[in-house]
């Protein structure tokens, strides 16, 4: 398991960008205010997420927790 220390995001007009590094690991991701539909459940979420962990891309949907 990889743990990253919190670092404040770069706030843009419609998204937040995170750039985190720990030892030899790099995590970058962006949470945008673009609606997203989960492909498995069909549920619609208020945000889209795109990122990379050590160069491997990922994407998904999300919503604010607070």
C-alpha positions in Angstrom: 0.0 0.0 0.0 1.2 3.5 -0.8 0.5 6.5 1.5 0.8 10.1 0.4 1.0 13.1 2.6 -1.8 15.7 2.0 -0.9 18.6 -0.2 -3.3 21.4 -1.0 -4.7 21.2 -4.6 -4.2 23.7 -7.3 -7.7 25.3 -7.6 -8.8 26.1 -11.2 -12.1 27.5 -12.4 -13.9 24.2 -12.7 -11.5 21.7 -11.2 -8.9 20.8 -8.5 -5.5 19.3 -9.4 -3.5 17.3 -7.1 0.2 16.4 -7.5 1.6 14.1 -4.8 4.9 12.4 -4.4 6.2 9.9 -1.8 9.5 8.1 -2.2 9.5 6.9 -5.8 5.8 7.1 -6.3 3.9 9.9 -8.1 0.1 10.4 -8.0 -1.5 13.1 -10.1 -5.2 13.6 -10.5 -7.8 16.2 -11.4 -11.4 16.4 -10.0 -13.6 18.4 -12.4 -17.1 19.7 -12.0 -18.3 17.6 -15.0 -21.1 15.1 -14.4 -20.2 11.5 -14.8 -22.2 8.3 -15.1 -20.8 5.1 -13.4 -20.5 2.4 -16.1 -21.3 -0.4 -13.7 -24.2 1.0 -11.7 -25.5 3.7 -14.0 -25.5 6.2 -11.1 -24.8 9.8 -12.0 -22.2 11.7 -10.0 -21.5 15.4 -9.9 -17.7 15.1 -10.6 -15.3 13.3 -12.9 -11.9 12.2 -11.8 -8.8 11.5 -14.1 -5.4 10.7 -12.9 -2.2 8.7 -13.0 -0.4 6.6 -10.4 3.2 6.0 -11.4 2.3 6.5 -15.1 -0.7 4.2 -15.0 -3.9 6.1 -16.0 -7.3 5.8 -14.2 -10.6 7.6 -14.3 -13.9 7.5 -12.4 -16.8 9.4 -10.9 -17.2 11.1 -7.6 -19.0 13.6 -5.4 -18.1 15.9 -2.5 -17.9 14.2 0.9 -18.5 17.4 2.9 
